[in-house]
Amino acid sequence: MPQKIAAGNWKMNGTQASLSEIQAIAEAAQESPCSTILCPPAHLLHRAAKLAGPLAIGGQNCHHAPSGAFTGDISAAQLADCGASYVILGHSERREGYGESDSLVRAKAQAALQSGLTPIICLGESQEQRAAGQALEVVLAQLSGSLPDDAQVIIAYEPIWAIGTGLVPTVAEITEVHDALRAQLHAIFGAAGQEISILYGGSVKPSNAQEIFAITHVNGALVGGASLKAEDFLPIMRSLAES
C-alpha cells in the first residue's frame, strides 16, 4: 500500500521564531502512524532538521547541477547536507513564475535521487485548462515529462486554481485525476507504480481534510498555508491517520 503522507510547504514564510511551530509539529509526528514531511525555507532547514525527530524535512526546490556558478541556487547535495531527505519539485509557482519545463523538473528529480533525496513532483492544471476539458491531458503530460527513471518519488496533484484560493475541486474531479495518475504510474513502473504515494494539494484545511482523504488514491496532502501553524496542521495530520 502507498504510504500515507502529510506534507507541509511553507513557501517563503517563516523565521527563526517559527521553530517553535516546527517543534510542535515534530512532537505530534512522533505519535502519528503516518509520515510527516515539512518543507521550510532554506535558511531554516538545518535548524529544523535538528528539531525534527520523526518529522522528515524537505527542501522546496533544487538545481539540476551538483555544483557550479549558479548564484542564489541550492543543489540537492546541499539540501541533503542540511538534513533534508525530500525536495518539492515542479510546483506551479516554479513552473509559472520561473518558466520551469517538464524536462527541467525531470532533470532536478534525477539530481535529487542521486543525492539521496526523494522528489515530491507537483502537477496541476490552470482554471482555463480545466474549463476547456483539458485537465487530464495536461496533468498526465506533466507526469510523463517530469518523472525520473526511478519509482522512488511522491506525486502531488495541485490544481493551480485551487492553490491558496479557498477553492477546492469536487470529490468527483479529484477522484478522476487521482485515478488517472495511478493508472499511468502503473503503466510506467508496473507494480512499483502502485506503491507511489499520490498527494492532493490546493486549499487543504482542517474543515475539508477528512472528505479529501476518503477519496480513492488520495494518499495524503501537500499543504500550504495550513501547515504554518501547528494548530492548523495537526488536525489535518489526525484526519489522515483516521482515514
N, C-alpha and C positions, 0 to 999 in steps of 0.2 A: 504493500500500500504506500502511496505517496506520503511524505512527511507533512504533518500539519505545521504551518509556519505563520507566526505573527511578526511582520517586519515593519519597522518604522523608518521613514525617510525624513530627516529633519531639514533637508534642503539648506538654505543659507540662513539658518536660525540657530541660536544657542551661543552662550559664552561660558566662561568658567563657572559662573553662578548656576548654570544648568546642570552641573554634575550631580547635584542632589536628586534631580529627576531621574538621571541615569541610574543612580544608586537604588532608588525606589523601584524602578523597573527591573533591575538586576535581582533584587530580593524577591520580587514576585515571580520572576523567571525560574528561580530555584524550586518553586513549588508547582510549576506548571508542567503537565505532561507533554506539552507542545514545544516546538523550538521557537525561540525568540531571537530576533536579529534587530539591532539598532544601528542606523547609519547616520551618525552625527557629522557635522562639518569637519574638514581635515584637521583643523587646529586642535580639536578635542579628541581625536582618535586614540592617541597614546594614553592619555589620562583615562578615557572611557574604558579602554582595554584593561587597565589596572583594576578598575572597579567591577568589571563585568561578571566574573564568576561564570555561571552557566549561561549568561547572556552573551550571544555572539555579536561581534562588532564588524561593521562593513563600511566601505568607502562609498562615495556617491558617483564616482567616475574614475577612470584611469586612462593614461595614454597607451597607445598600442606598442610603443617602443620601450625597451627595457631601461634606457637612459639616453641622455643627449641634450642638445641645445634647444630645449622646449620650455622657455621661461614661463613660470606660473603653472605648469602641469605637474602631475604626480604619476609615477609609474605603479604598476601592480606590485612590483617587488618592494617599493617604498611603503605601500599600504600594508603589505604583509609584515614589514619591519616594524610598523606602528602597532601591530597586534590585530589587524583586521583579518578576517577569514572569508569575507564576502565582498562583492562590489556591485552596485547598481549600474547597469549599462543600458543605453538606448532610451533613457527616459524621454518623454515627449518634449520636455523643456530643453533637452540637449538636441534632440532631432530638429526641433523647430527653431530654437534660438541660436543654435550653433551650426546648423546645416549638417548634422551627422547622418550619414547614409547607413543603410543596412550593412554594406561591406565594411565600413569603418567599425561599426558595432561588433561585427564578427571578428575583426582583427583584434579589437580590445578584449573580446571574450577569450580568444586564443591566448593572448598575453596574460590574462588573469589566471587561466588554468595552468599555464606554465610556471606561474609564481605561487601556485597552491591555493588560489582564491576560487571560490565558487561564484560564477556570474549570475546576477539576477537580471535577466533580459526583459526589458519592457516593450510592450506592443500596444497599439491603440489607434483608433480612427478618429477623425475630426467629426464635428457635427454635420458638416456639409457632406462628407463621405457616407455617414450613416443615413442621412436624408435621401441620398441618391441610391441607397441599397447596396453600397459597396463595402460595408463594414467587414464582412468575412473575407472578401477578396484582398482588402488592404492588410488586415491583420495576419492572414495566412502567408501573404507575400513577405511581410516583415519577418515572420518566424523563419521561413525558409532562407531568407537572405542574411539573417543575423545569427543563426545558430553556428556554434563551433563544431568541430568534428566529434567532440566528446559529449556524452549524455549527462555529464555532471554539471547540470545547470538548474536554475529555477526560472520559471516563466511568470511574468506579471502582466496581466491584461488590464490596461488602464485607458479606457476611452477618454480621449483628450477633453471632450466637452464635459466630463464629469469631475475632472481634477480641480478641487478647490472651489467648485461652483455650488455645491449643495445638491446638484442634480445627480440622480442615480439611474442607470438603466433598469428596465423591468426585469423581473426574475426570468422571464422568457428570453429576453435579449442576452442576459448574462449566460444563461444555460446554452443558448445557441452557439455563442463564441467559445465557451469553455469546452463544449462537446467537440467542436471542430478542431480546437487546438489539441485536445487529447488524441483525436483520430490521426492528426498529422504527425504528432510526436511518435505515435506508434508506427506509422508508416515509415518514418525516417529512421528510428532507432530500434524498432522491434519491441521486444518485451521490456527493454530498458526505458522505452518511452512511456510505459505505464507507471513507472516509478517517479517520474519527474513531477515535482510539485508545481501546480498552476495557481497562482495567487490572483485575487481580484483587487484592484485599486481604483479609487475615484470616489471621494466623499464618503469613505467608510467611517462610521462613528458608532458609539455605543448603542444608539437607538435603532440602527439597521443591521448591525453585525450578525445577529442571530439568524435573520432571514437570509442574508447573503451566504452564510456558512452552511445553510441547509441545502444549497444548490449542488447538484451532482458535479463532480470535477472541480469544485472550488475547494482548494486545499489550504486556504488561509488568505491573508490580506497583506498588501503593501499600503501602509497607512501614512498619510502626510501630516496635516495639522494636528490630528487627534493623537499623534504619538509624542508630541512635545511635552505633554504633561502626564505624569503617571496616573492621575485621577481620571483621565480620558482613555488612556491606552490600556490600563488594567482591565476594565470591563470588556474590552474587545478581546483581550487575551482569554478571559474567562469564557466568553461566548464561544470562542474557537475550541477550547478544551471540552466544552459541553456538547459540541456539535457531533 
